[in-house]
Amino acid sequence: MSAEELPPRSALQLLRDSQFGRYFAGSLASNVGTWCHDIAAAIFVFQVTGSASMVAVVAVAAFGTSILAAPVGGLLADRFDRRMLLLVSMIVLAVISGAFAVLVAGGVREVWLVLVVTLVLGVGRAVNTPALQAYMPSLVPFRDLAQASALTAVTFNLARAIGPALGALLIAVWGPGVAFAFNALSFVFFAVILLTLSSPTAVKKRTGGGILGGFRYVSHRPRLIVLLVLAAIVGMSTDPVITLGPSFARHFDQPSEYAGWFVSAFGVGAVSSAPFIGRLRRRVGPLRTATFGFVGIGAGFAVAGLVQNPWVALGAIAAAGFCYLATSSDITTSLQEELDDDVRGRVMALWAIGFQGARPFAALLDGAVADVSSPQVAILIMAGLMSVTFATLAIARDRRMLDRVGG
């Protein structure tokens, strides 16, 4: 039996793979550190200002740079060795994060400094994301791409489950400086892991033009445009749990650390769906999983916005997280399967613009609505957006419109 005829490996088998398993561990550690920084920054700013809108500004600083920096990251990923690009960026981010942690531990409490450092780290995240997404397929054969994409998404969502709770704990016990220091150490760990991984085949001359090559490639493929729009919408669904977390904590008369559990519940739900995603997608079919996932996210948000019990709200957020990972993985895998490798970095940069770049707009909306009305109203608006997307996809599939959109 040839390699192409072998059945896809399970999640556990992929994690045991010497290359992908180490990549998974390094990416997970880095993402846990990033979430420690994000929740520490959100809690710090909310404690100083008491404003959900200012927490939204933190999210804008972290993710708003995707719109400008991701295309540059995509071009770099298609021009240079992707592993070395990631290695250099991890070292730079470790230095910046470490210096910031020292300042905070020394007593610095300036909100503007938190925003500036978060902005710089956001630029690094935006540049890294296309390289990470483009590098991953080189570690596994094509038959394992769906499950590998799901596990890659797990690193973000397992980190979402661990990082905020860990960050909140570190803040409560030792203060925000230690949470920021953990982020620096996580970058160092991933850099060490990258040193042990293989590089893709020698970098060849990439086609498709310069930084706009990804736009030109996608512009002739309407199906890719649809997938990128869906990625942006599902990216928006990740915002309420962090931007609205401190506001929900206050609404439920819980300590500020509840915000960390609010975010973690979403991550726990997402991670719990990971072992089933590859099998589910093969049985249900590409984009069908995403179609039903959107209504699941909307339903979870709706329950969280309507109930009065904080623990029931956490359960609803976990259910939304379960549906989120299935949706996100289905969309990302469908996109990866249709890309030529010589333009993969630049197209995944467009994915990053949508997936990460849409979040600041959601954050500004969530923060403004929470301040003017309540966090419940804000999350119900997001539930409505998810439900409208489900209805649109369901109608499109029923009329076979998506099948007529060429790849």
Residue, then its C-alpha position, 0 to 999 in steps of 0.5 A: m500500500s502506497a503512502e497516499e493509500l494509507p488511512p488518515r492517522s488519529a489525533l493520538q497517532l499524530l501527537r506521537d509523530s516525532q515532528f508534528g508532536r514537538y511542533f504541537a508542544g511548542s505551539l501550545a506553550s507559546n499560545v498558553g503564554t500569549w493568553c497569559h499576557d492577554i488576560a493579564a493585560a485585560i484584567f490590569v487595564f480593567q482594574v485601573t480604568g473600570s471600562a470594558s471599552m478600554v479592555a476592547v482597546v487591548a484587543v485592538a492593540a493585540f489583533g488590529t495589526s493583523i490587517l497591515a502586518a499579516p500580508v507582510g508575514g505571508l510574503l516572508a513565509d513564501r520567500f524564506d525558510r518558514r522554520m527559520l522565520l518562526l525561530v527568529s521571531m520567537i527570540v525577538l518576542a521573548v526579549i520584548s516580553g521579558a523586558f516588559a515583565v521586568l518593568v511591571a515586576g519593578g512597579v510600573r503600572e502605566v496603561w499606555l505601556v501595556l497597550v504599546v507592548t501588546l501592540v508590538l506583540g500583536v505585530g509579532r503574532a500577525v507576522n507569525t501566523p501565516a508562517l505557522q499556518a504555511y509551515m504546518p502542512s510540511l510536517v504531515p502528509f496530505r491525508d493527515l491535513a484535516q486532523a493536523s489542522a484540527l490539532t493546530a487549532v487545539t493549540f490555540n484553544l487548549a491554550r485558551a483553556i489553560g492560559p487565562a486560568l493560569g494567568a489569573l492565578l499568577i496575577a492573584v498569587w504573584g502579580p501581573g509581572v509573573a504572568f508576563a514573564f511566563n509569556a516570555l519563557s513560552f517563546v523561549f520554549f518554542a524557539v528551542i523546539l523549532l531548533t529540533l524540527s526539520s525545514p521544508t524542502a529547499v526554498k524555491k522561487r515562489t510564484g504569484g508576484g509580491i505581497l499582492g500575489g495572495f489577493r490576485y490568487v484568491s480573486h480568481r477563486p470565488r470559493l476561497i473568498v467564501l472561505l475567507v469571509l467565513a473565517a472572519i465571522v468565526g474569528m469574531s466569535t472568539d472575542p466576547v469571552i475575553t472582552l466581555g469576561p470582566s464585565f460578566a464577572r462584575h455582573f455576576d458579582q464574581p471576583s475579576e479572576y472569573a474573567g479567566w474562567f469565562v475564557s477558559a470555559f470556551g477553550v475547554g469546550a473547544v478542546s473537547s471536540a478535537p478528537f472527533i473533528g477529523r472523523l466528523r468532517r469525513r462523515v458530514g462533509p466539508l462545510r457541512t460541519a461549519t454550517f451546523g457549528f455556527v448555529g451551535i455557537g450562536a445557541g451557546f452565546a444566547v444561553a450565556g446572555l439570558v441566564q442569571n447563574p454564572w456557572v450555567a453561563l460557563g457551561a453555555i460558553a463551553a458548548a459554544g467553544f465545542c462548536y467553534l473548534a469544529t467550525s473553525s477547523d472545517i473552514t481552515t482545512s477546506l482552505q488549506e486543501e485548495l492552496d498551491d504551496d508557493v502562495r500558501g503563506r500569502v493566502m493564509a495571511l489573508w486568513a489571518i486578516g479575516f480570522q484575527g483582524a475581524r476581532p478588533f471590530a467585534a471587540l469595539l462593538d462588544g465593549a461599547v454595547a456592554d458599557v452602554s447597555s450590558p454584557q448580555v446584550a453584547i453577547l446576544i448580538m454576537a449570537g444573532l450574527m452566528s445564527v444569521t451565518f448559519a441560515t445563510l450557509a444552510i440556504a446556500r447548501d440547500r440550493r447547491m450554491l456553494d457547489r457551483v462556486g468554483g475552486 
